[in-house]
Every structure is written in C-alpha cells, then in structure tokens.
Amino acid sequence: MDFPWHIISYHSRFRNIWNLFITIIIIYEVLWYPAAVTFIYAEAWPLGNLVFEIVSIFIFLLDIIINIRTTYSNENNEEIIDSKMMKDNYLKSKLFIIDVISVIPLPEILLLIMMGSSKKWIVYSLTILLRMLRAYKVQKYTQHQTRGVIARLLKLFIIFFLLVKLFYTVKHIIFKDSLGFMSMVRCYQCRIS
C-alpha cells in the first residue's frame, strides 16, 4: 500500500530503524543516569553529557513528531492512515504523556536557575531521573521481538539504582558531604590511613 509522503507506516523499514535508534538511546540513558547521579560527584559532571542531554531533547522532540505521523492498527487489525485519527490516537496514549514529561528540559532549567547554589547538582541529579520514564517505551518498541524481557530487566536496573540513589541522598543529608560515590571512597580511605 502506498502512503502519502507525510505518513509513516508502523511496520515500515524506516519506523523499525527509528525504533531501534530510539531504543539504543533509551538504553544508554537508563544505564547512564542512575550511574551518573549515584557515583559522580558534582565537580566531575561531564560537560559532554550535558551536551548529549540537549541533543537528546531534540531527538525526542522529533520522535514525538514521528509518532504523530505514524499509522496504527485498530481493533479489526486494519492500518489507520487518517492523519487526524493517528494524531488523536497518539495524543491519548500513555506514550505521549511520557514523551512530553521526559522532553521538558526541567533539569537544565533548574541547573541554570540554581547556578550559584551548592545544591544545584543534587537537584539536577534528582530531576534528570524523570527522563528514565522513557524506559517504558523500550517495552512498547520491543514487545513483539523479546516479549518485554529487556524492558523488565531495565525496570529492575532502574529500581536498583533508585534505591542506591536514595541511600546516597540519605548519606548526604546525615553526613553533609558530597553525594558522589568517589567522595565516599576517598572518605573511607582517609579513615583507613
């Protein structure tokens, strides 16, 4: 079936490659965010990752546009190619809510607002975890190929690192030191010496 140029079939080659691309970015983010907010102390936050964050915001904005232009199948397993119906279907889905929440540059805005504050990296590291909602998309994009096994493993990984982050946040509040794992290691080494 031929589609107009502005409509993307949900089972087209382009859509499959795009889903793979988005899945790879999400997996990277799911592995990076918890590790970064848990183990990197504020002074060593890599500038390259801030740049990656800004680029990924634009990639996920493009993903929203692509999702609006992508066909879907109805209850009768018919592919819907009507632009208004496709847009309405996406805007009413959980994916749209997740996409909008995770694309808002809240961490970067808060980082700019709190530029002089000593707590800016704590706020940044906690708000950037909102982007981990994107892991839900991996389950949607891979459900036919892997039956969601990858998504379940990613969710367990997220829960583990959120618990680790909670531990280090409590440690920071109690001991009034840096949130980073490396600072804790240095502190432990000082006590041994």
N, CA and C atoms as an extended XYZ file, in Angstrom:
579
Properties=species:S:1:pos:R:3:atomname:S:1:resname:S:1:resid:I:1 pbc="F F F"
N         0.836       -1.172        0.000 N   MET     1
C         0.000        0.000        0.000 CA  MET     1
C         0.889        1.247        0.000 C   MET     1
N         0.561        2.199       -0.843 N   ASP     2
C         1.314        3.452       -0.904 CA  ASP     2
C         0.704        4.461        0.048 C   ASP     2
N         1.588        5.139        0.766 N   PHE     3
C         1.170        6.155        1.719 CA  PHE     3
C         1.601        7.521        1.225 C   PHE     3
N         0.871        8.560        1.613 N   PRO     4
C         1.354        9.908        1.319 CA  PRO     4
C         2.717       10.124        1.985 C   PRO     4
N         3.496       11.073        1.510 N   TRP     5
C         4.859       11.288        1.992 CA  TRP     5
C         4.929       11.631        3.473 C   TRP     5
N         3.885       12.207        4.024 N   HIS     6
C         3.910       12.650        5.412 CA  HIS     6
C         3.382       11.605        6.400 C   HIS     6
N         3.061       10.418        5.913 N   ILE     7
C         2.546        9.347        6.773 CA  ILE     7
C         3.562        8.209        6.810 C   ILE     7
N         3.827        7.715        8.020 N   ILE     8
C         4.796        6.640        8.214 CA  ILE     8
C         4.053        5.389        8.665 C   ILE     8
N         4.221        4.318        7.942 N   SER     9
C         3.584        3.061        8.327 CA  SER     9
C         4.286        2.505        9.569 C   SER     9
N         3.496        1.984       10.508 N   TYR    10
C         4.077        1.484       11.749 CA  TYR    10
C         4.946        0.260       11.535 C   TYR    10
N         4.825       -0.409       10.403 N   HIS    11
C         5.677       -1.571       10.142 CA  HIS    11
C         6.644       -1.324        8.981 C   HIS    11
N         6.890       -0.061        8.664 N   SER    12
C         7.840        0.258        7.590 CA  SER    12
C         9.276        0.074        8.072 C   SER    12
N        10.172       -0.026        7.132 N   ARG    13
C        11.606       -0.160        7.443 CA  ARG    13
C        12.104        1.062        8.214 C   ARG    13
N        11.698        2.261        7.778 N   PHE    14
C        12.114        3.475        8.467 CA  PHE    14
C        11.683        3.447        9.928 C   PHE    14
N        10.439        3.057       10.175 N   ARG    15
C         9.918        3.058       11.544 CA  ARG    15
C        10.664        2.038       12.405 C   ARG    15
N        10.978        0.875       11.840 N   ASN    16
C        11.726       -0.134       12.592 CA  ASN    16
C        13.133        0.354       12.941 C   ASN    16
N        13.794        1.015       11.986 N   ILE    17
C        15.133        1.561       12.245 CA  ILE    17
C        15.046        2.686       13.277 C   ILE    17
N        14.032        3.549       13.139 N   TRP    18
C        13.859        4.632       14.103 CA  TRP    18
C        13.623        4.076       15.507 C   TRP    18
N        12.777        3.055       15.633 N   ASN    19
C        12.519        2.441       16.937 CA  ASN    19
C        13.800        1.866       17.537 C   ASN    19
N        14.617        1.240       16.696 N   LEU    20
C        15.891        0.696       17.166 CA  LEU    20
C        16.804        1.822       17.651 C   LEU    20
N        16.885        2.908       16.893 N   PHE    21
C        17.698        4.069       17.256 CA  PHE    21
C        17.246        4.642       18.598 C   PHE    21
N        15.952        4.857       18.752 N   ILE    22
C        15.404        5.398       19.999 CA  ILE    22
C        15.653        4.425       21.156 C   ILE    22
N        15.493        3.137       20.913 N   THR    23
C        15.728        2.130       21.947 CA  THR    23
C        17.171        2.158       22.419 C   THR    23
N        18.120        2.298       21.504 N   ILE    24
C        19.539        2.369       21.875 CA  ILE    24
C        19.808        3.604       22.730 C   ILE    24
N        19.239        4.738       22.353 N   ILE    25
C        19.420        5.957       23.158 CA  ILE    25
C        18.812        5.778       24.550 C   ILE    25
N        17.637        5.190       24.609 N   ILE    26
C        16.973        4.988       25.905 CA  ILE    26
C        17.790        4.038       26.778 C   ILE    26
N        18.300        2.959       26.204 N   ILE    27
C        19.109        2.019       26.985 CA  ILE    27
C        20.360        2.715       27.512 C   ILE    27
N        20.997        3.527       26.675 N   TYR    28
C        22.154        4.300       27.134 CA  TYR    28
C        21.759        5.188       28.316 C   TYR    28
N        20.644        5.903       28.174 N   GLU    29
C        20.204        6.802       29.238 CA  GLU    29
C        19.858        6.045       30.512 C   GLU    29
N        19.211        4.905       30.365 N   VAL    30
C        18.824        4.120       31.533 CA  VAL    30
C        20.061        3.593       32.262 C   VAL    30
N        21.116        3.311       31.526 N   LEU    31
C        22.355        2.869       32.161 CA  LEU    31
C        23.153        4.060       32.712 C   LEU    31
N        23.130        5.193       31.996 N   TRP    32
C        23.947        6.343       32.387 CA  TRP    32
C        23.359        7.123       33.559 C   TRP    32
N        22.077        7.485       33.500 N   TYR    33
C        21.503        8.365       34.521 CA  TYR    33
C        21.695        7.851       35.943 C   TYR    33
N        21.295        6.626       36.235 N   PRO    34
C        21.453        6.173       37.622 CA  PRO    34
C        22.920        6.126       38.055 C   PRO    34
N        23.783        5.666       37.154 N   ALA    35
C        25.201        5.607       37.500 CA  ALA    35
C        25.761        7.003       37.729 C   ALA    35
N        25.394        7.932       36.879 N   ALA    36
C        25.910        9.300       36.996 CA  ALA    36
C        25.436        9.971       38.269 C   ALA    36
N        24.145        9.895       38.555 N   VAL    37
C        23.638       10.597       39.728 CA  VAL    37
C        24.047        9.915       41.020 C   VAL    37
N        24.461        8.670       40.943 N   THR    38
C        24.862        7.956       42.135 CA  THR    38
C        26.362        8.042       42.384 C   THR    38
N        27.159        7.885       41.335 N   PHE    39
C        28.588        7.708       41.524 CA  PHE    39
C        29.458        8.905       41.144 C   PHE    39
N        28.923        9.890       40.462 N   ILE    40
C        29.736       11.034       40.059 CA  ILE    40
C        29.460       12.188       41.000 C   ILE    40
N        30.501       12.726       41.558 N   TYR    41
C        30.320       13.889       42.413 CA  TYR    41
C        30.225       15.124       41.535 C   TYR    41
N        29.625       16.172       42.053 N   ALA    42
C        29.217       17.334       41.269 CA  ALA    42
C        30.337       17.963       40.466 C   ALA    42
N        31.513       18.096       41.028 N   GLU    43
C        32.590       18.796       40.339 CA  GLU    43
C        33.064       18.054       39.093 C   GLU    43
N        32.750       16.786       38.990 N   ALA    44
C        33.245       15.992       37.869 CA  ALA    44
C        32.161       15.656       36.850 C   ALA    44
N        31.014       16.332       36.912 N   TRP    45
C        29.938       16.019       35.971 CA  TRP    45
C        30.414       16.339       34.564 C   TRP    45
N        30.420       15.353       33.666 N   PRO    46
C        30.985       15.562       32.329 CA  PRO    46
C        30.169       16.551       31.483 C   PRO    46
N        30.858       17.530       30.909 N   LEU    47
C        30.210       18.515       30.049 CA  LEU    47
C        29.598       17.839       28.821 C   LEU    47
N        30.263       16.817       28.312 N   GLY    48
C        29.750       16.089       27.152 CA  GLY    48
C        28.371       15.512       27.391 C   GLY    48
N        28.113       15.110       28.615 N   ASN    49
C        26.791       14.569       28.917 CA  ASN    49
C        25.719       15.640       28.976 C   ASN    49
N        26.082       16.835       29.380 N   LEU    50
C        25.117       17.936       29.325 CA  LEU    50
C        24.766       18.249       27.874 C   LEU    50
N        25.775       18.210       27.002 N   VAL    51
C        25.537       18.431       25.569 CA  VAL    51
C        24.659       17.302       25.018 C   VAL    51
N        24.961       16.055       25.412 N   PHE    52
C        24.150       14.924       24.972 CA  PHE    52
C        22.705       15.088       25.410 C   PHE    52
N        22.492       15.612       26.618 N   GLU    53
C        21.138       15.837       27.118 CA  GLU    53
C        20.372       16.789       26.209 C   GLU    53
N        21.011       17.863       25.816 N   ILE    54
C        20.355       18.842       24.951 CA  ILE    54
C        20.057       18.239       23.585 C   ILE    54
N        21.016       17.485       23.028 N   VAL    55
C        20.791       16.825       21.734 CA  VAL    55
C        19.672       15.798       21.855 C   VAL    55
N        19.652       15.039       22.955 N   SER    56
C        18.607       14.017       23.108 CA  SER    56
C        17.224       14.644       23.255 C   SER    56
N        17.151       15.838       23.836 N   ILE    57
C        15.857       16.530       23.914 CA  ILE    57
C        15.320       16.770       22.508 C   ILE    57
N        16.179       17.222       21.600 N   PHE    58
C        15.743       17.459       20.224 CA  PHE    58
C        15.414       16.164       19.491 C   PHE    58
N        16.153       15.104       19.774 N   ILE    59
C        15.848       13.802       19.158 CA  ILE    59
C        14.470       13.322       19.612 C   ILE    59
N        14.158       13.473       20.898 N   PHE    60
C        12.870       13.016       21.394 CA  PHE    60
C        11.724       13.948       20.990 C   PHE    60
N        12.021       15.213       20.730 N   LEU    61
C        11.007       16.092       20.121 CA  LEU    61
C        10.669       15.597       18.715 C   LEU    61
N        11.707       15.222       17.965 N   LEU    62
C        11.499       14.652       16.635 CA  LEU    62
C        10.719       13.341       16.734 C   LEU    62
N        10.984       12.561       17.773 N   ASP    63
C        10.257       11.311       17.980 CA  ASP    63
C         8.765       11.573       18.199 C   ASP    63
N         8.433       12.636       18.913 N   ILE    64
C         7.024       12.993       19.106 CA  ILE    64
C         6.376       13.289       17.755 C   ILE    64
N         7.055       14.057       16.916 N   ILE    65
C         6.521       14.379       15.587 CA  ILE    65
C         6.348       13.112       14.761 C   ILE    65
N         7.337       12.225       14.808 N   ILE    66
C         7.244       10.967       14.054 CA  ILE    66
C         6.095       10.116       14.579 C   ILE    66
N         5.921       10.065       15.888 N   ASN    67
C         4.810        9.283       16.452 CA  ASN    67
C         3.450        9.833       16.030 C   ASN    67
N         3.345       11.146       15.927 N   ILE    68
C         2.086       11.755       15.466 CA  ILE    68
C         1.802       11.363       14.020 C   ILE    68
N         2.837       11.174       13.228 N   ARG    69
C         2.687       10.876       11.794 CA  ARG    69
C         2.690        9.376       11.487 C   ARG    69
N         2.719        8.528       12.514 N   THR    70
C         2.804        7.081       12.313 CA  THR    70
C         1.421        6.433       12.376 C   THR    70
N         1.180        5.517       11.458 N   THR    71
C        -0.095        4.794       11.420 CA  THR    71
C        -0.198        3.861       12.633 C   THR    71
N        -1.374        3.324       12.830 N   TYR    72
C        -1.595        2.324       13.877 CA  TYR    72
C        -2.673        1.379       13.384 C   TYR    72
N        -2.850        0.265       14.089 N   SER    73
C        -3.905       -0.669       13.706 CA  SER    73
C        -5.049       -0.586       14.706 C   SER    73
N        -6.263       -0.673       14.185 N   ASN    74
C        -7.441       -0.598       15.052 CA  ASN    74
C        -7.807       -1.980       15.576 C   ASN    74
N        -8.984       -2.079       16.205 N   GLU    75
C        -9.428       -3.351       16.781 CA  GLU    75
C        -9.568       -4.452       15.733 C   GLU    75
N        -9.886       -4.080       14.481 N   ASN    76
C       -10.060       -5.056       13.400 CA  ASN    76
C        -8.746       -5.346       12.689 C   ASN    76
N        -7.634       -4.889       13.249 N   ASN    77
C        -6.301       -5.074       12.689 CA  ASN    77
C        -6.136       -4.392       11.328 C   ASN    77
N        -6.867       -3.299       11.137 N   GLU    78
C        -6.741       -2.500        9.919 CA  GLU    78
C        -5.801       -1.342       10.207 C   GLU    78
N        -4.937       -1.055        9.255 N   GLU    79
C        -3.995        0.048        9.436 CA  GLU    79
C        -4.701        1.372        9.172 C   GLU    79
N        -4.677        2.249       10.154 N   ILE    80
C        -5.341        3.554       10.055 CA  ILE    80
C        -4.343        4.564        9.509 C   ILE    80
N        -4.714        5.215        8.405 N   ILE    81
C        -3.815        6.187        7.778 CA  ILE    81
C        -4.386        7.606        7.782 C   ILE    81
N        -5.500        7.794        8.438 N   ASP    82
C        -6.098        9.123        8.540 CA  ASP    82
C        -5.279        9.964        9.529 C   ASP    82
N        -4.785       11.109        9.080 N   SER    83
C        -3.896       11.947        9.894 CA  SER    83
C        -4.517       12.359       11.221 C   SER    83
N        -5.765       12.758       11.197 N   LYS    84
C        -6.421       13.200       12.430 CA  LYS    84
C        -6.575       12.044       13.414 C   LYS    84
N        -6.945       10.887       12.931 N   MET    85
C        -7.104        9.724       13.803 CA  MET    85
C        -5.753        9.284       14.379 C   MET    85
N        -4.698        9.352       13.552 N   MET    86
C        -3.357        8.983       14.030 CA  MET    86
C        -2.913        9.936       15.137 C   MET    86
N        -3.110       11.238       14.910 N   LYS    87
C        -2.728       12.245       15.899 CA  LYS    87
C        -3.514       12.029       17.194 C   LYS    87
N        -4.835       11.854       17.091 N   ASP    88
C        -5.667       11.658       18.276 CA  ASP    88
C        -5.272       10.395       19.037 C   ASP    88
N        -4.966        9.328       18.302 N   ASN    89
C        -4.565        8.071       18.931 CA  ASN    89
C        -3.285        8.255       19.745 C   ASN    89
N        -2.313        8.950       19.188 N   TYR    90
C        -1.050        9.169       19.902 CA  TYR    90
C        -1.233       10.128       21.085 C   TYR    90
N        -1.986       11.203       20.877 N   LEU    91
C        -2.162       12.192       21.943 CA  LEU    91
C        -2.923       11.628       23.145 C   LEU    91
N        -3.722       10.590       22.923 N   LYS    92
C        -4.480        9.967       24.013 CA  LYS    92
C        -3.718        8.811       24.671 C   LYS    92
N        -2.542        8.487       24.160 N   SER    93
C        -1.795        7.334       24.666 CA  SER    93
C        -0.886        7.704       25.836 C   SER    93
N        -0.465        6.673       26.583 N   LYS    94
C         0.498        6.869       27.671 CA  LYS    94
C         1.836        7.341       27.121 C   LYS    94
N         2.169        6.881       25.925 N   LEU    95
C         3.459        7.261       25.335 CA  LEU    95
C         3.580        8.769       25.171 C   LEU    95
N         2.497        9.433       24.799 N   PHE    96
C         2.551       10.885       24.626 CA  PHE    96
C         2.863       11.573       25.954 C   PHE    96
N         2.214       11.144       27.010 N   ILE    97
C         2.447       11.736       28.328 CA  ILE    97
C         3.902       11.526       28.752 C   ILE    97
N         4.401       10.305       28.568 N   ILE    98
C         5.797       10.006       28.901 CA  ILE    98
C         6.743       10.846       28.052 C   ILE    98
N         6.456       10.951       26.761 N   ASP    99
C         7.316       11.736       25.871 CA  ASP    99
C         7.364       13.199       26.288 C   ASP    99
N         6.231       13.768       26.613 N   VAL   100
C         6.192       15.187       26.987 CA  VAL   100
C         6.928       15.411       28.311 C   VAL   100
N         6.679       14.565       29.289 N   ILE   101
C         7.349       14.722       30.590 CA  ILE   101
C         8.860       14.579       30.441 C   ILE   101
N         9.293       13.610       29.655 N   SER   102
C        10.726       13.356       29.555 CA  SER   102
C        11.458       14.312       28.621 C   SER   102
N        10.733       15.082       27.820 N   VAL   103
C        11.390       16.004       26.891 CA  VAL   103
C        11.468       17.426       27.451 C   VAL   103
N        10.715       17.709       28.490 N   ILE   104
C        10.787       19.036       29.112 CA  ILE   104
C        12.177       19.192       29.725 C   ILE   104
N        12.897       20.244       29.388 N   PRO   105
C        14.278       20.401       29.892 CA  PRO   105
C        14.327       20.916       31.337 C   PRO   105
N        13.529       20.350       32.202 N   LEU   106
C        13.460       20.788       33.587 CA  LEU   106
C        14.818       20.720       34.301 C   LEU   106
N        15.576       19.618       34.170 N   PRO   107
C        16.877       19.586       34.856 CA  PRO   107
C        17.807       20.713       34.407 C   PRO   107
N        17.835       20.977       33.102 N   GLU   108
C        18.715       22.016       32.583 CA  GLU   108
C        18.254       23.409       33.025 C   GLU   108
N        16.943       23.625       33.052 N   ILE   109
C        16.407       24.913       33.508 CA  ILE   109
C        16.748       25.122       34.979 C   ILE   109
N        16.533       24.091       35.803 N   LEU   110
C        16.853       24.205       37.230 CA  LEU   110
C        18.350       24.418       37.449 C   LEU   110
N        19.168       23.785       36.610 N   LEU   111
C        20.619       23.974       36.721 CA  LEU   111
C        20.994       25.428       36.452 C   LEU   111
N        20.363       26.042       35.460 N   LEU   112
C        20.632       27.450       35.159 CA  LEU   112
C        20.115       28.375       36.268 C   LEU   112
N        18.928       28.070       36.780 N   ILE   113
C        18.345       28.900       37.841 CA  ILE   113
C        19.180       28.835       39.116 C   ILE   113
N        19.677       27.645       39.432 N   MET   114
C        20.403       27.449       40.689 CA  MET   114
C        21.916       27.557       40.504 C   MET   114
N        22.363       28.297       39.502 N   MET   115
C        23.778       28.342       39.150 CA  MET   115
C        24.693       28.614       40.339 C   MET   115
N        24.325       29.493       41.234 N   GLY   116
C        25.193       29.828       42.357 CA  GLY   116
C        25.003       28.944       43.579 C   GLY   116
N        24.022       28.077       43.552 N   SER   117
C        23.678       27.268       44.725 CA  SER   117
C        24.588       26.050       44.861 C   SER   117
N        24.861       25.677       46.090 N   SER   118
C        25.661       24.473       46.327 CA  SER   118
C        24.821       23.205       46.132 C   SER   118
N        23.513       23.356       46.076 N   LYS   119
C        22.610       22.200       45.930 CA  LYS   119
C        22.214       21.944       44.473 C   LYS   119
N        22.770       22.683       43.515 N   LYS   120
C        22.325       22.572       42.126 CA  LYS   120
C        22.499       21.164       41.562 C   LYS   120
N        23.586       20.471       41.917 N   TRP   121
C        23.814       19.142       41.349 CA  TRP   121
C        22.910       18.104       41.995 C   TRP   121
N        22.527       18.316       43.233 N   ILE   122
C        21.573       17.405       43.875 CA  ILE   122
C        20.234       17.508       43.152 C   ILE   122
N        19.782       18.731       42.937 N   VAL   123
C        18.509       18.962       42.244 CA  VAL   123
C        18.588       18.432       40.817 C   VAL   123
N        19.695       18.714       40.125 N   TYR   124
C        19.860       18.242       38.744 CA  TYR   124
C        19.817       16.723       38.692 C   TYR   124
N        20.558       16.071       39.567 N   SER   125
C        20.632       14.609       39.513 CA  SER   125
C        19.297       13.954       39.845 C   SER   125
N        18.506       14.581       40.700 N   LEU   126
C        17.198       14.005       41.021 CA  LEU   126
C        16.175       14.267       39.920 C   LEU   126
N        16.193       15.474       39.334 N   THR   127
C        15.205       15.770       38.292 CA  THR   127
C        15.514       15.063       36.984 C   THR   127
N        16.777       14.762       36.739 N   ILE   128
C        17.104       14.082       35.482 CA  ILE   128
C        16.561       12.647       35.476 C   ILE   128
N        16.294       12.119       36.651 N   LEU   129
C        15.720       10.772       36.723 CA  LEU   129
C        14.316       10.708       36.125 C   LEU   129
N        13.654       11.861       35.959 N   LEU   130
C        12.348       11.876       35.281 CA  LEU   130
C        12.462       11.305       33.866 C   LEU   130
N        13.611       11.504       33.258 N   ARG   131
C        13.804       11.018       31.891 CA  ARG   131
C        13.851        9.505       31.820 C   ARG   131
N        13.988        8.875       32.954 N   MET   132
C        14.014        7.416       32.939 CA  MET   132
C        12.631        6.832       32.684 C   MET   132
N        11.615        7.675       32.655 N   LEU   133
C        10.288        7.211       32.246 CA  LEU   133
C        10.326        6.674       30.816 C   LEU   133
N        11.306        7.119       30.051 N   ARG   134
C        11.433        6.654       28.665 CA  ARG   134
C        11.626        5.150       28.573 C   ARG   134
N        12.071        4.520       29.638 N   ALA   135
C        12.278        3.070       29.614 CA  ALA   135
C        10.983        2.332       29.276 C   ALA   135
N         9.850        2.938       29.587 N   TYR   136
C         8.561        2.340       29.236 CA  TYR   136
C         8.450        2.144       27.725 C   TYR   136
N         9.045        3.071       26.954 N   LYS   137
C         8.964        2.973       25.501 CA  LYS   137
C         9.699        1.749       24.972 C   LYS   137
N        10.767        1.348       25.652 N   VAL   138
C        11.520        0.178       25.210 CA  VAL   138
C        10.618       -1.039       25.221 C   VAL   138
N         9.804       -1.162       26.255 N   GLN   139
C         8.873       -2.290       26.323 CA  GLN   139
C         7.907       -2.246       25.146 C   GLN   139
N         7.398       -1.078       24.830 N   LYS   140
C         6.463       -0.940       23.717 CA  LYS   140
C         7.129       -1.278       22.387 C   LYS   140
N         8.362       -0.776       22.190 N   TYR   141
C         9.057       -0.983       20.920 CA  TYR   141
C         9.592       -2.395       20.745 C   TYR   141
N         9.848       -3.108       21.838 N   THR   142
C        10.434       -4.440       21.727 CA  THR   142
C         9.482       -5.556       22.129 C   THR   142
N         8.223       -5.239       22.405 N   GLN   143
C         7.316       -6.254       22.931 CA  GLN   143
C         7.106       -7.427       21.973 C   GLN   143
N         7.164       -7.174       20.683 N   HIS   144
C         6.938       -8.265       19.731 CA  HIS   144
C         8.187       -9.127       19.569 C   HIS   144
N         9.372       -8.518       19.665 N   GLN   145
C        10.595       -9.260       19.436 CA  GLN   145
C        11.059      -10.027       20.678 C   GLN   145
N        10.955       -9.430       21.852 N   THR   146
C        11.540      -10.041       23.051 CA  THR   146
C        10.533      -10.337       24.142 C   THR   146
N         9.281      -10.049       23.872 N   ARG   147
C         8.209      -10.236       24.854 CA  ARG   147
C         8.467       -9.426       26.131 C   ARG   147
N         9.147       -8.301       25.976 N   GLY   148
C         9.341       -7.381       27.092 CA  GLY   148
C        10.414       -7.773       28.089 C   GLY   148
N        11.225       -8.823       27.803 N   VAL   149
C        12.260       -9.250       28.742 CA  VAL   149
C        13.272       -8.134       28.964 C   VAL   149
N        13.688       -7.476       27.903 N   ILE   150
C        14.653       -6.380       28.024 CA  ILE   150
C        14.062       -5.269       28.874 C   ILE   150
N        12.816       -4.925       28.622 N   ALA   151
C        12.181       -3.848       29.384 CA  ALA   151
C        12.080       -4.210       30.862 C   ALA   151
N        11.774       -5.464       31.173 N   ARG   152
C        11.695       -5.872       32.582 CA  ARG   152
C        13.057       -5.773       33.259 C   ARG   152
N        14.109       -6.186       32.552 N   LEU   153
C        15.453       -6.071       33.107 CA  LEU   153
C        15.831       -4.602       33.330 C   LEU   153
N        15.458       -3.745       32.388 N   LEU   154
C        15.738       -2.319       32.548 CA  LEU   154
C        14.991       -1.742       33.742 C   LEU   154
N        13.755       -2.172       33.944 N   LYS   155
C        12.992       -1.683       35.092 CA  LYS   155
C        13.635       -2.123       36.406 C   LYS   155
N        14.123       -3.360       36.474 N   LEU   156
C        14.823       -3.815       37.676 CA  LEU   156
C        16.093       -3.002       37.899 C   LEU   156
N        16.789       -2.719       36.829 N   PHE   157
C        18.006       -1.901       36.897 CA  PHE   157
C        17.679       -0.512       37.433 C   PHE   157
N        16.612        0.075       36.939 N   ILE   158
C        16.192        1.401       37.395 CA  ILE   158
C        15.861        1.369       38.883 C   ILE   158
N        15.101        0.377       39.322 N   ILE   159
C        14.727        0.271       40.735 CA  ILE   159
C        15.968        0.130       41.605 C   ILE   159
N        16.917       -0.693       41.168 N   PHE   160
C        18.150       -0.876       41.927 CA  PHE   160
C        18.884        0.451       42.086 C   PHE   160
N        19.069        1.187       41.003 N   PHE   161
C        19.815        2.434       41.092 CA  PHE   161
C        19.033        3.542       41.804 C   PHE   161
N        17.721        3.511       41.723 N   LEU   162
C        16.954        4.485       42.511 CA  LEU   162
C        17.144        4.236       44.003 C   LEU   162
N        17.199        2.971       44.382 N   LEU   163
C        17.461        2.649       45.792 CA  LEU   163
C        18.866        3.076       46.202 C   LEU   163
N        19.840        2.868       45.313 N   VAL   164
C        21.206        3.317       45.593 CA  VAL   164
C        21.236        4.834       45.713 C   VAL   164
N        20.543        5.531       44.824 N   LYS   165
C        20.494        6.991       44.880 CA  LYS   165
C        19.855        7.443       46.191 C   LYS   165
N        18.812        6.783       46.602 N   LEU   166
C        18.171        7.118       47.873 CA  LEU   166
C        19.161        6.951       49.023 C   LEU   166
N        19.924        5.868       49.001 N   PHE   167
C        20.930        5.631       50.034 CA  PHE   167
C        21.946        6.776       50.076 C   PHE   167
N        22.462        7.178       48.932 N   TYR   168
C        23.461        8.246       48.901 CA  TYR   168
C        22.858        9.607       49.257 C   TYR   168
N        21.602        9.830       48.921 N   THR   169
C        20.947       11.083       49.317 CA  THR   169
C        20.803       11.141       50.828 C   THR   169
N        20.373       10.046       51.437 N   VAL   170
C        20.264        9.989       52.894 CA  VAL   170
C        21.646       10.172       53.517 C   VAL   170
N        22.667        9.543       52.945 N   LYS   171
C        24.035        9.697       53.425 CA  LYS   171
C        24.450       11.164       53.377 C   LYS   171
N        24.104       11.837       52.304 N   HIS   172
C        24.451       13.254       52.176 CA  HIS   172
C        23.751       14.095       53.234 C   HIS   172
N        22.497       13.819       53.466 N   ILE   173
C        21.734       14.590       54.454 CA  ILE   173
C        22.286       14.358       55.860 C   ILE   173
N        22.634       13.118       56.174 N   ILE   174
C        23.126       12.805       57.516 CA  ILE   174
C        24.551       13.317       57.729 C   ILE   174
N        25.451       13.061       56.753 N   PHE   175
C        26.866       13.388       56.931 CA  PHE   175
C        27.276       14.725       56.309 C   PHE   175
N        26.355       15.397       55.595 N   LYS   176
C        26.623       16.711       54.998 CA  LYS   176
C        27.870       16.718       54.122 C   LYS   176
N        28.023       15.687       53.285 N   ASP   177
C        29.159       15.667       52.375 CA  ASP   177
C        28.672       15.509       50.951 C   ASP   177
N        29.587       15.344       50.031 N   SER   178
C        29.247       15.219       48.620 CA  SER   178
C        28.417       13.965       48.400 C   SER   178
N        27.577       14.013       47.372 N   LEU   179
C        26.721       12.868       47.067 CA  LEU   179
C        27.459       11.747       46.362 C   LEU   179
N        28.618       12.016       45.827 N   GLY   180
C        29.276       11.055       44.957 CA  GLY   180
C        29.850        9.847       45.663 C   GLY   180
N        29.844        8.755       44.962 N   PHE   181
C        30.412        7.508       45.459 CA  PHE   181
C        31.910        7.672       45.663 C   PHE   181
N        32.563        8.400       44.747 N   MET   182
C        34.009        8.568       44.844 CA  MET   182
C        34.385        9.340       46.110 C   MET   182
N        33.566       10.313       46.500 N   SER   183
C        33.872       11.048       47.733 CA  SER   183
C        33.751       10.126       48.938 C   SER   183
N        32.810        9.170       48.889 N   MET   184
C        32.671        8.224       49.976 CA  MET   184
C        33.894        7.311       50.033 C   MET   184
N        34.401        6.899       48.868 N   VAL   185
C        35.597        6.054       48.817 CA  VAL   185
C        36.787        6.821       49.378 C   VAL   185
N        36.934        8.098       48.971 N   ARG   186
C        38.041        8.911       49.483 CA  ARG   186
C        37.923        9.058       51.002 C   ARG   186
N        36.728        9.267       51.490 N   CYS   187
C        36.496        9.417       52.923 CA  CYS   187
C        36.879        8.117       53.651 C   CYS   187
N        36.515        6.992       53.085 N   TYR   188
C        36.839        5.696       53.676 CA  TYR   188
C        38.340        5.490       53.685 C   TYR   188
N        39.038        5.872       52.585 N   GLN   189
C        40.482        5.738       52.511 CA  GLN   189
C        41.161        6.617       53.557 C   GLN   189
N        40.605        7.825       53.808 N   CYS   190
C        41.168        8.714       54.829 CA  CYS   190
C        41.075        8.091       56.207 C   CYS   190
N        39.979        7.411       56.474 N   ARG   191
C        39.793        6.781       57.785 CA  ARG   191
C        40.739        5.623       57.980 C   ARG   191
N        41.059        4.918       56.869 N   ILE   192
C        41.986        3.769       56.957 CA  ILE   192
C        43.407        4.254       57.205 C   ILE   192
N        43.790        5.364       56.554 N   SER   193
C        45.166        5.864       56.657 CA  SER   193
C        45.520        6.347       58.030 C   SER   193
